[in-house]
Amino acid sequence: ITPRGAYKIKEKVAEAQKKKVQNKFEKDIIKIDKRVGLLYSAIGGGILKIYPVPGDENNTWVSQPETSTANFKGTDSVFVRQSLPVYIQFLQKAKKTNDYAEANKILEGIKTFQRKFGAAVIPTEKTIDLEISYNKIQPFQQLAKYYGFASLFLIIFVIWQIFNSKKWINTTVKVLTYIVLGLFVFHTLGLVSRWYISGNAPWSNAYESIIYVAWATMLFGIFFGRKSALTLTATTFLTAIILTFAHQNWLDPAIANLQPVLNSWWLLVHVSIIVASYGPFSLGMILGIFALFLMAFTNAKNKDKMDLNIKEITVINEMAVTIGLIMLTIGNFLGGMWANESWGRYWGWDPKETWALISIMVYAFVLHMRLIPGLRGRYTFNLWSILAFASIMMTYFGVNFYLSGLHSYASGDRVITPTSVYYSIGFITILGTVAFIKYKKYYKN
Protein backbone atom coordinates (compact mmCIF):
# COMPACT_ATOMS: atom_id res chain seq x y z
CA ILE A 1 0.00 0.00 0.00
CA THR A 2 1.40 3.42 -0.98
CA PRO A 3 1.30 6.43 1.42
CA ARG A 4 -1.71 7.67 -0.56
CA GLY A 5 -3.57 4.40 -0.05
CA ALA A 6 -3.09 2.92 -3.54
CA TYR A 7 -2.74 -0.84 -3.89
CA LYS A 8 0.65 -1.45 -5.51
CA ILE A 9 0.00 -4.88 -7.02
CA LYS A 10 -3.58 -4.25 -8.18
CA GLU A 11 -2.73 -4.23 -11.90
CA LYS A 12 -0.44 -7.25 -11.67
CA VAL A 13 -3.12 -9.23 -9.83
CA ALA A 14 -5.75 -8.33 -12.43
CA GLU A 15 -3.40 -9.35 -15.23
CA ALA A 16 -2.51 -12.66 -13.55
CA GLN A 17 -6.16 -13.55 -12.93
CA LYS A 18 -6.98 -13.17 -16.62
CA LYS A 19 -4.60 -15.97 -17.62
CA LYS A 20 -5.83 -19.55 -17.79
CA VAL A 21 -2.38 -20.94 -17.01
CA GLN A 22 -0.27 -18.83 -14.65
CA ASN A 23 3.44 -18.99 -13.95
CA LYS A 24 4.94 -19.08 -10.45
CA PHE A 25 5.28 -15.30 -10.12
CA GLU A 26 1.65 -14.74 -11.13
CA LYS A 27 0.39 -17.39 -8.73
CA ASP A 28 2.50 -15.95 -5.92
CA ILE A 29 1.04 -12.50 -6.65
CA ILE A 30 -2.48 -13.94 -6.41
CA LYS A 31 -1.57 -15.63 -3.10
CA ILE A 32 -0.24 -12.34 -1.72
CA ASP A 33 -3.43 -10.60 -2.82
CA LYS A 34 -5.50 -13.21 -0.98
CA ARG A 35 -3.43 -12.76 2.17
CA VAL A 36 -3.74 -8.98 2.04
CA GLY A 37 -7.48 -9.37 1.56
CA LEU A 38 -7.62 -11.77 4.49
CA LEU A 39 -5.72 -9.33 6.71
CA TYR A 40 -7.97 -6.44 5.68
CA SER A 41 -11.04 -8.58 6.29
CA ALA A 42 -9.78 -9.62 9.73
CA ILE A 43 -9.04 -6.02 10.78
CA GLY A 44 -12.42 -4.80 9.55
CA GLY A 45 -14.39 -7.70 11.04
CA GLY A 46 -15.42 -9.00 7.64
CA ILE A 47 -13.79 -12.37 8.19
CA LEU A 48 -16.37 -13.44 10.79
CA LYS A 49 -19.29 -14.46 8.60
CA ILE A 50 -21.53 -15.55 11.44
CA TYR A 51 -25.00 -14.46 10.27
CA PRO A 52 -26.95 -16.57 7.75
CA VAL A 53 -29.21 -14.55 5.43
CA PRO A 54 -32.82 -15.76 5.87
CA GLY A 55 -34.33 -17.35 2.76
CA ASP A 56 -31.17 -16.98 0.64
CA GLU A 57 -31.07 -19.68 -2.05
CA ASN A 58 -27.25 -19.79 -1.96
CA ASN A 59 -27.14 -20.15 1.83
CA THR A 60 -25.11 -16.96 2.12
CA TRP A 61 -23.58 -15.97 5.45
CA VAL A 62 -22.41 -12.42 6.13
CA SER A 63 -20.22 -10.63 8.65
CA GLN A 64 -21.39 -7.88 10.97
CA PRO A 65 -20.17 -5.04 8.66
CA GLU A 66 -22.09 -6.64 5.77
CA THR A 67 -25.42 -6.85 7.59
CA SER A 68 -26.45 -3.36 6.47
CA THR A 69 -26.55 -4.47 2.82
CA ALA A 70 -28.01 -7.95 3.41
CA ASN A 71 -31.70 -8.80 3.32
CA PHE A 72 -32.47 -8.68 7.05
CA LYS A 73 -35.86 -7.42 8.21
CA GLY A 74 -37.53 -6.37 11.46
CA THR A 75 -36.09 -7.73 14.68
CA ASP A 76 -33.58 -9.85 12.74
CA SER A 77 -32.05 -6.66 11.35
CA VAL A 78 -31.69 -5.16 14.82
CA PHE A 79 -30.22 -8.38 16.25
CA VAL A 80 -27.51 -8.92 13.60
CA ARG A 81 -26.39 -5.28 13.76
CA GLN A 82 -26.15 -5.06 17.53
CA SER A 83 -25.38 -8.58 18.81
CA LEU A 84 -21.65 -8.69 18.03
CA PRO A 85 -20.79 -5.17 19.31
CA VAL A 86 -22.81 -5.85 22.49
CA TYR A 87 -21.12 -9.26 22.88
CA ILE A 88 -17.68 -7.63 22.69
CA GLN A 89 -18.71 -5.06 25.32
CA PHE A 90 -19.90 -7.84 27.65
CA LEU A 91 -16.63 -9.72 27.08
CA GLN A 92 -14.60 -6.67 28.07
CA LYS A 93 -16.73 -6.31 31.18
CA ALA A 94 -16.42 -10.04 31.97
CA LYS A 95 -12.62 -9.81 31.90
CA LYS A 96 -12.81 -7.49 34.88
CA THR A 97 -15.64 -9.21 36.79
CA ASN A 98 -14.96 -12.81 35.66
CA ASP A 99 -18.73 -13.16 35.10
CA TYR A 100 -19.43 -14.35 31.56
CA ALA A 101 -23.17 -14.99 32.01
CA GLU A 102 -24.32 -11.96 29.98
CA ALA A 103 -21.78 -12.60 27.21
CA ASN A 104 -22.84 -16.25 27.01
CA LYS A 105 -26.49 -15.24 26.60
CA ILE A 106 -25.61 -13.16 23.54
CA LEU A 107 -23.50 -16.03 22.22
CA GLU A 108 -26.41 -18.45 22.66
CA GLY A 109 -28.65 -15.98 20.82
CA ILE A 110 -26.24 -15.91 17.85
CA LYS A 111 -26.08 -19.71 17.91
CA THR A 112 -29.89 -19.98 17.90
CA PHE A 113 -30.08 -17.53 14.99
CA GLN A 114 -27.55 -19.62 13.05
CA ARG A 115 -29.46 -22.85 13.69
CA LYS A 116 -32.73 -21.24 12.61
CA PHE A 117 -31.65 -19.70 9.30
CA GLY A 118 -28.46 -21.61 8.42
CA ALA A 119 -29.49 -25.17 9.19
CA ALA A 120 -28.88 -26.26 5.58
CA VAL A 121 -25.12 -25.75 5.79
CA ILE A 122 -24.19 -25.45 9.45
CA PRO A 123 -22.14 -28.41 10.76
CA THR A 124 -23.69 -30.74 13.29
CA GLU A 125 -22.57 -30.71 16.92
CA LYS A 126 -20.78 -34.03 16.34
CA THR A 127 -18.85 -32.57 13.40
CA ILE A 128 -17.83 -29.50 15.39
CA ASP A 129 -16.75 -31.59 18.39
CA LEU A 130 -14.80 -33.94 16.11
CA GLU A 131 -13.01 -31.06 14.39
CA ILE A 132 -12.06 -29.53 17.74
CA SER A 133 -10.71 -32.89 18.91
CA TYR A 134 -8.87 -33.38 15.61
CA ASN A 135 -7.19 -29.98 15.89
CA LYS A 136 -6.17 -30.66 19.48
CA ILE A 137 -4.76 -34.13 18.80
CA GLN A 138 -3.02 -33.31 15.48
CA PRO A 139 -3.03 -37.04 14.57
CA PHE A 140 -0.67 -36.95 11.60
CA GLN A 141 1.99 -34.92 13.40
CA GLN A 142 1.83 -37.45 16.23
CA LEU A 143 1.96 -40.36 13.79
CA ALA A 144 5.12 -38.99 12.16
CA LYS A 145 6.87 -39.26 15.54
CA TYR A 146 5.43 -42.62 16.57
CA TYR A 147 6.07 -44.24 13.18
CA GLY A 148 9.63 -42.90 13.45
CA PHE A 149 10.21 -44.39 16.91
CA ALA A 150 8.63 -47.70 15.86
CA SER A 151 10.79 -47.92 12.73
CA LEU A 152 13.94 -47.17 14.75
CA PHE A 153 13.27 -50.06 17.14
CA LEU A 154 12.24 -52.32 14.26
CA ILE A 155 15.48 -51.62 12.40
CA ILE A 156 17.51 -52.52 15.50
CA PHE A 157 15.65 -55.71 16.37
CA VAL A 158 15.00 -56.97 12.83
CA ILE A 159 18.69 -56.67 11.91
CA TRP A 160 19.49 -58.40 15.20
CA GLN A 161 16.94 -61.09 14.30
CA ILE A 162 18.71 -61.80 10.99
CA PHE A 163 21.83 -62.92 12.83
CA ASN A 164 20.33 -64.13 16.09
CA SER A 165 16.84 -65.64 16.14
CA LYS A 166 16.39 -65.93 19.90
CA LYS A 167 12.84 -66.25 21.18
CA TRP A 168 12.79 -62.92 23.03
CA ILE A 169 13.99 -61.09 19.92
CA ASN A 170 11.24 -62.69 17.82
CA THR A 171 8.69 -61.75 20.50
CA THR A 172 9.93 -58.15 20.53
CA VAL A 173 9.57 -57.92 16.74
CA LYS A 174 6.00 -59.28 17.00
CA VAL A 175 5.12 -56.70 19.67
CA LEU A 176 6.53 -53.91 17.50
CA THR A 177 4.52 -55.25 14.57
CA TYR A 178 1.29 -54.99 16.57
CA ILE A 179 2.24 -51.45 17.61
CA VAL A 180 2.65 -50.52 13.94
CA LEU A 181 -0.75 -52.07 13.18
CA GLY A 182 -2.24 -49.94 15.94
CA LEU A 183 -0.63 -46.83 14.47
CA PHE A 184 -2.06 -47.72 11.07
CA VAL A 185 -5.56 -47.98 12.58
CA PHE A 186 -5.04 -44.54 14.13
CA HIS A 187 -3.81 -43.29 10.73
CA THR A 188 -6.99 -44.62 9.11
CA LEU A 189 -9.18 -42.98 11.75
CA GLY A 190 -7.39 -39.68 11.09
CA LEU A 191 -8.24 -39.86 7.39
CA VAL A 192 -11.83 -40.85 8.14
CA SER A 193 -12.09 -37.89 10.54
CA ARG A 194 -10.94 -35.43 7.86
CA TRP A 195 -13.44 -37.00 5.45
CA TYR A 196 -16.30 -36.69 7.95
CA ILE A 197 -15.40 -33.11 8.94
CA SER A 198 -14.98 -31.76 5.40
CA GLY A 199 -17.57 -33.94 3.69
CA ASN A 200 -15.05 -34.67 0.93
CA ALA A 201 -12.53 -37.42 0.25
CA PRO A 202 -9.27 -36.61 2.11
CA TRP A 203 -7.01 -36.36 -0.94
CA SER A 204 -8.21 -33.08 -2.48
CA ASN A 205 -5.12 -30.92 -1.83
CA ALA A 206 -1.34 -31.26 -1.52
CA TYR A 207 -1.30 -31.94 2.23
CA GLU A 208 -4.10 -34.49 2.11
CA SER A 209 -2.61 -36.29 -0.88
CA ILE A 210 0.69 -36.74 0.99
CA ILE A 211 -0.90 -38.18 4.13
CA TYR A 212 -2.99 -40.40 1.84
CA VAL A 213 0.18 -41.61 0.05
CA ALA A 214 1.63 -42.37 3.50
CA TRP A 215 -1.51 -44.36 4.34
CA ALA A 216 -1.38 -46.28 1.04
CA THR A 217 2.33 -47.00 1.54
CA MET A 218 1.64 -48.37 5.02
CA LEU A 219 -1.33 -50.40 3.76
CA PHE A 220 0.71 -52.20 1.12
CA GLY A 221 3.64 -52.54 3.51
CA ILE A 222 1.42 -54.33 6.03
CA PHE A 223 -0.03 -56.53 3.29
CA PHE A 224 3.37 -57.56 1.93
CA GLY A 225 5.01 -57.55 5.36
CA ARG A 226 2.83 -60.28 6.84
CA LYS A 227 5.69 -62.76 6.45
CA SER A 228 8.54 -60.28 6.10
CA ALA A 229 9.64 -58.18 9.06
CA LEU A 230 12.15 -56.35 6.86
CA THR A 231 9.37 -55.17 4.56
CA LEU A 232 7.31 -53.84 7.46
CA THR A 233 10.39 -52.14 8.89
CA ALA A 234 11.19 -50.41 5.61
CA THR A 235 7.58 -49.33 5.16
CA THR A 236 7.27 -47.90 8.68
CA PHE A 237 10.50 -45.95 8.21
CA LEU A 238 9.33 -44.52 4.88
CA THR A 239 5.86 -43.65 6.21
CA ALA A 240 7.47 -41.65 9.03
CA ILE A 241 9.53 -39.72 6.46
CA ILE A 242 6.47 -39.02 4.27
CA LEU A 243 4.41 -37.73 7.21
CA THR A 244 7.31 -35.58 8.40
CA PHE A 245 7.56 -34.11 4.92
CA ALA A 246 3.80 -33.42 4.94
CA HIS A 247 4.27 -31.02 7.85
CA GLN A 248 6.77 -28.70 6.20
CA ASN A 249 5.83 -25.03 6.46
CA TRP A 250 4.89 -24.68 2.76
CA LEU A 251 2.00 -27.15 3.10
CA ASP A 252 -1.30 -26.04 4.62
CA PRO A 253 -2.89 -28.76 6.81
CA ALA A 254 -6.14 -26.82 7.28
CA ILE A 255 -9.42 -28.50 6.37
CA ALA A 256 -10.74 -26.26 3.60
CA ASN A 257 -13.64 -26.18 1.16
CA LEU A 258 -13.30 -28.30 -1.97
CA GLN A 259 -12.22 -26.51 -5.13
CA PRO A 260 -15.09 -26.43 -7.68
CA VAL A 261 -13.07 -28.30 -10.32
CA LEU A 262 -12.65 -31.20 -7.88
CA ASN A 263 -16.32 -31.34 -6.93
CA SER A 264 -16.90 -34.57 -8.82
CA TRP A 265 -17.31 -38.23 -8.01
CA TRP A 266 -14.23 -38.75 -10.18
CA LEU A 267 -12.25 -37.45 -7.18
CA LEU A 268 -13.18 -40.66 -5.40
CA VAL A 269 -12.23 -42.84 -8.35
CA HIS A 270 -9.42 -41.32 -10.43
CA VAL A 271 -7.50 -39.46 -7.73
CA SER A 272 -7.82 -42.19 -5.10
CA ILE A 273 -6.44 -44.86 -7.44
CA ILE A 274 -3.68 -42.86 -9.10
CA VAL A 275 -2.42 -41.31 -5.84
CA ALA A 276 -2.66 -44.64 -4.01
CA SER A 277 -0.44 -46.16 -6.73
CA TYR A 278 2.39 -44.01 -5.36
CA GLY A 279 2.20 -46.18 -2.22
CA PRO A 280 3.50 -49.43 -3.77
CA PHE A 281 5.98 -47.46 -5.87
CA SER A 282 7.29 -45.83 -2.67
CA LEU A 283 7.44 -49.26 -1.07
CA GLY A 284 9.41 -50.58 -4.06
CA MET A 285 11.85 -47.69 -3.75
CA ILE A 286 12.57 -48.21 -0.04
CA LEU A 287 12.81 -51.99 -0.48
CA GLY A 288 15.32 -51.41 -3.26
CA ILE A 289 17.41 -49.28 -0.89
CA PHE A 290 17.23 -51.93 1.85
CA ALA A 291 18.23 -54.65 -0.65
CA LEU A 292 21.27 -52.65 -1.78
CA PHE A 293 22.21 -52.07 1.86
CA LEU A 294 22.12 -55.80 2.50
CA MET A 295 24.30 -56.37 -0.56
CA ALA A 296 26.73 -53.68 0.55
CA PHE A 297 27.15 -55.27 4.00
CA THR A 298 27.53 -58.83 2.72
CA ASN A 299 30.68 -60.73 3.62
CA ALA A 300 31.84 -64.33 3.49
CA LYS A 301 30.39 -65.13 6.94
CA ASN A 302 26.87 -63.72 6.50
CA LYS A 303 26.43 -64.39 2.77
CA ASP A 304 23.81 -67.14 3.15
CA LYS A 305 21.60 -65.17 5.56
CA MET A 306 21.91 -62.00 3.51
CA ASP A 307 21.12 -63.88 0.30
CA LEU A 308 17.89 -65.24 1.77
CA ASN A 309 16.71 -61.79 2.87
CA ILE A 310 17.71 -60.15 -0.42
CA LYS A 311 15.68 -62.74 -2.35
CA GLU A 312 12.70 -62.14 -0.06
CA ILE A 313 12.87 -58.36 -0.47
CA THR A 314 13.31 -58.58 -4.24
CA VAL A 315 10.26 -60.80 -4.70
CA ILE A 316 8.10 -58.46 -2.59
CA ASN A 317 9.56 -55.46 -4.41
CA GLU A 318 8.54 -56.91 -7.77
CA MET A 319 5.00 -57.61 -6.54
CA ALA A 320 4.68 -54.07 -5.16
CA VAL A 321 5.90 -52.47 -8.39
CA THR A 322 3.53 -54.66 -10.42
CA ILE A 323 0.52 -53.58 -8.35
CA GLY A 324 1.63 -49.96 -8.55
CA LEU A 325 1.91 -50.13 -12.34
CA ILE A 326 -1.56 -51.67 -12.66
CA MET A 327 -3.09 -48.98 -10.43
CA LEU A 328 -1.27 -46.14 -12.19
CA THR A 329 -2.40 -47.39 -15.60
CA ILE A 330 -6.03 -47.76 -14.51
CA GLY A 331 -5.92 -44.35 -12.82
CA ASN A 332 -4.54 -42.75 -15.97
CA PHE A 333 -7.36 -44.16 -18.12
CA LEU A 334 -9.94 -42.97 -15.58
CA GLY A 335 -8.26 -39.56 -15.60
CA GLY A 336 -8.82 -39.40 -19.35
CA MET A 337 -12.54 -39.93 -18.82
CA TRP A 338 -12.65 -37.15 -16.21
CA ALA A 339 -10.65 -34.88 -18.54
CA ASN A 340 -13.24 -35.45 -21.26
CA GLU A 341 -16.02 -34.36 -18.90
CA SER A 342 -14.11 -31.32 -17.57
CA TRP A 343 -12.10 -30.10 -20.57
CA GLY A 344 -13.78 -31.77 -23.55
CA ARG A 345 -10.88 -34.06 -24.49
CA TYR A 346 -9.51 -37.38 -23.28
CA TRP A 347 -5.86 -36.50 -23.78
CA GLY A 348 -4.12 -33.19 -24.33
CA TRP A 349 -0.44 -33.82 -23.55
CA ASP A 350 -0.76 -31.77 -20.39
CA PRO A 351 2.50 -32.11 -18.37
CA LYS A 352 0.77 -34.14 -15.65
CA GLU A 353 -0.75 -36.52 -18.19
CA THR A 354 2.51 -36.82 -20.09
CA TRP A 355 4.60 -37.57 -17.03
CA ALA A 356 2.07 -40.11 -15.78
CA LEU A 357 2.49 -41.87 -19.14
CA ILE A 358 6.29 -41.62 -18.83
CA SER A 359 6.07 -43.22 -15.37
CA ILE A 360 4.00 -46.06 -16.78
CA MET A 361 6.58 -46.66 -19.51
CA VAL A 362 9.50 -46.48 -17.05
CA TYR A 363 7.99 -49.01 -14.65
CA ALA A 364 6.89 -51.27 -17.50
CA PHE A 365 10.54 -51.31 -18.58
CA VAL A 366 11.70 -52.09 -15.02
CA LEU A 367 9.35 -55.06 -14.76
CA HIS A 368 10.41 -56.43 -18.15
CA MET A 369 14.17 -56.08 -17.63
CA ARG A 370 14.31 -59.70 -16.51
CA LEU A 371 13.55 -60.67 -20.11
CA ILE A 372 16.51 -58.70 -21.47
CA PRO A 373 19.92 -60.41 -21.43
CA GLY A 374 22.43 -58.34 -19.50
CA LEU A 375 19.76 -56.58 -17.42
CA ARG A 376 18.66 -59.55 -15.36
CA GLY A 377 19.50 -59.95 -11.73
CA ARG A 378 18.47 -58.80 -8.29
CA TYR A 379 20.95 -55.95 -8.17
CA THR A 380 19.76 -54.42 -11.44
CA PHE A 381 16.08 -54.72 -10.54
CA ASN A 382 16.47 -53.21 -7.05
CA LEU A 383 18.63 -50.37 -8.35
CA TRP A 384 16.10 -49.53 -11.06
CA SER A 385 13.19 -49.67 -8.61
CA ILE A 386 14.97 -46.77 -6.88
CA LEU A 387 15.88 -44.84 -10.03
CA ALA A 388 12.39 -45.27 -11.53
CA PHE A 389 10.89 -43.53 -8.51
CA ALA A 390 12.32 -40.28 -9.88
CA SER A 391 9.60 -40.38 -12.56
CA ILE A 392 6.95 -40.56 -9.82
CA MET A 393 8.54 -37.62 -8.00
CA MET A 394 8.51 -35.64 -11.23
CA THR A 395 4.86 -36.58 -11.88
CA TYR A 396 3.79 -35.74 -8.34
CA PHE A 397 5.93 -32.70 -7.47
CA GLY A 398 8.02 -31.66 -10.45
CA VAL A 399 5.10 -30.97 -12.77
CA ASN A 400 3.37 -28.84 -10.13
CA PHE A 401 6.37 -26.61 -9.51
CA TYR A 402 8.43 -26.64 -12.70
CA LEU A 403 5.95 -26.80 -15.58
CA SER A 404 2.79 -24.95 -16.62
CA GLY A 405 -0.37 -26.95 -17.08
CA LEU A 406 -3.96 -27.56 -16.03
CA HIS A 407 -2.79 -29.74 -13.13
CA SER A 408 -0.05 -27.37 -11.92
CA TYR A 409 -0.06 -25.47 -8.62
CA ALA A 410 2.87 -23.20 -9.44
CA SER A 411 5.12 -23.10 -12.45
CA GLY A 412 6.85 -21.11 -15.14
CA ASP A 413 9.64 -19.28 -13.32
CA ARG A 414 13.00 -20.68 -12.39
CA VAL A 415 12.65 -22.92 -9.35
CA ILE A 416 15.68 -23.76 -7.25
CA THR A 417 16.16 -27.51 -6.96
CA PRO A 418 16.25 -28.57 -3.27
CA THR A 419 19.70 -29.60 -2.07
CA SER A 420 18.17 -32.87 -0.86
CA VAL A 421 17.92 -33.93 -4.51
CA TYR A 422 21.69 -33.68 -4.93
CA TYR A 423 22.29 -35.49 -1.65
CA SER A 424 19.92 -38.25 -2.77
CA ILE A 425 21.75 -38.65 -6.08
CA GLY A 426 25.09 -38.84 -4.26
CA PHE A 427 23.70 -41.33 -1.72
CA ILE A 428 22.28 -43.65 -4.39
CA THR A 429 25.50 -43.41 -6.43
CA ILE A 430 27.68 -44.42 -3.48
CA LEU A 431 25.29 -47.12 -2.25
CA GLY A 432 24.81 -48.51 -5.75
CA THR A 433 28.56 -48.65 -6.38
CA VAL A 434 29.38 -50.43 -3.11
CA ALA A 435 26.45 -52.83 -3.54
CA PHE A 436 27.53 -53.60 -7.12
CA ILE A 437 31.07 -54.48 -6.02
CA LYS A 438 29.77 -56.81 -3.30
CA TYR A 439 27.12 -58.28 -5.60
CA LYS A 440 29.72 -59.20 -8.22
CA LYS A 441 31.95 -60.71 -5.56
CA TYR A 442 29.43 -62.80 -3.63
CA TYR A 443 26.30 -63.33 -5.72
CA LYS A 444 27.02 -63.09 -9.42
CA ASN A 445 28.46 -66.28 -10.83
C-alpha positions, 0 to 999 in steps of 0.5 A, a space after each residue: 500500500 502506498 502512502 496515498 492508499 493505492 494498492 501497488 500490485 492491483 494491476 499485476 493481480 488483475 493481469 494474472 487472474 486473466 490468464 488460464 495458465 499462470 506462472 509461479 510469479 503470477 500465482 504468488 502475486 495472487 496468493 499475496 493478494 488473498 493474504 492482504 485481503 484476508 488481513 484487511 477482512 480480519 481487521 475490519 471484522 469482515 472475516 467473521 461471517 456468522 450471520 446466515 441470510 434468511 431465505 437466501 437460495 445460496 445459503 449466504 452468510 455475512 459478517 457484521 459489517 455486511 449486515 447493512 446491505 443484506 436482506 435482514 428485516 424487522 427484529 432480525 435486522 436489529 439483532 444482527 447489527 447489535 449482537 456482536 458489538 454488544 457481545 464484545 462489550 460484555 466480554 470486556 466487562 467479563 474480563 474485569 468481573 470474571 462473570 461471563 453470564 451476559 456474554 454467554 447469553 448473547 453467544 447463545 442468541 447468535 447460535 440460535 439464529 444460526 441454527 434457525 436460518 443456516 441449518 442447511 449448511 451449518 455443521 452438526 454438533 458431532 462434526 464440530 466436536 470432532 473437528 475440535 478434537 482433531 485440531 487438538 490431537 493433530 493425529 498426523 503430526 503425532 503419527 510422524 513421531 510414533 512411526 519414526 520411533 517404531 521404525 527405529 526399534 524395528 530396524 535394530 531388532 530386525 537386523 538383530 533377528 537376521 543374525 540371532 533368532 532368539 525367542 525374546 527377539 522374535 517376540 519383541 519384533 512381533 510386539 513392535 509389529 502390533 504397535 505398527 498395526 495400531 498406528 495404522 488404525 489410528 492413521 486410518 481414523 485420522 483420514 476418516 475424521 478429515 473425510 467426515 469433517 470436510 464432507 469430501 474425500 481426504 485427498 483433495 489438496 497437496 497436504 491431504 494427498 501426501 498423508 494419503 500416500 503415507 496411508 497407502 504405503 503403510 497399507 501395502 507394507 502391512 499386506 506384503 510384510 505379513 511374512 517379512 519383518 524387513 518389509 514392514 520395517 522399511 515401510 514404517 520408516 518410509 511412512 514416518 519420512 512421508 508424514 514428516 515431509 507433509 508437515 513442512 511449512 509450505 504445506 497447509 494442513 487446514 481442512 478447507 472447502 473443496 475446489 469447484 473443479 474437484 467437486 466430482 465423483 471422479 475425485 473418489 475414483 481417479 484421484 484415489 487410485 492414481 495417488 494410491 499407486 504411489 504407495 506401492 511405488 514408494 514401497 518398491 523404492 525403499 525396499 530397493 534401498 534396503 536390498 542394496 544395503 544388505 548387498 553392501 554389507 555382505 561378507 563371506 560369513 553372512 552371505 547365506 543369511 543376507 542372500 535369503 533376505 535379499 531374495 525375499 525383499 526382491 520378490 516383494 519389491 517386484 510384486 509391489 511395483 507390479 501392483 503400482 503399475 496396474 493402479 497407475 495405468 487404470 488411474 490414468 485411463 480414468 483420468 482421461 474420462 474425467 478430462 473429457 467431462 471437464 475439458 472436452 478431451 480425453 488426452 491433451 499432452 498436459 504435463 501431468 498426463 505426459 509424465 504419468 504416461 512416462 512413469 507407466 513406460 518407465 515401470 513397465 521397462 523395469 518389470 520387463 528387464 528380466 527378459 533382457 539379457 544383461 539386465 537380469 539380476 536382483 541388483 539391477 532390478 532393485 537399483 532400477 526400482 529406486 531410479 524409476 521412482 524419480 519419474 513418480 517424483 517428477 509426476 507428483 511434485 516436479 510438474 506442479 512446480 516446474 511446468 505450466 499446465 492444467 494440473 499445476 499449482 505453481 510453475 513457469 519461473 526458475 525454481 531452485 532444486 532442493 539440495 536434498 535432490 543432490 544429496 539423494 543422487 550422491 547417496 544412491 550413487 555411493 550405495 549402488 557402487 558399493 552394492 555392485 562391487 559386493 554383488 559381483 563378488 558374492 552373488 554373481 556367478 
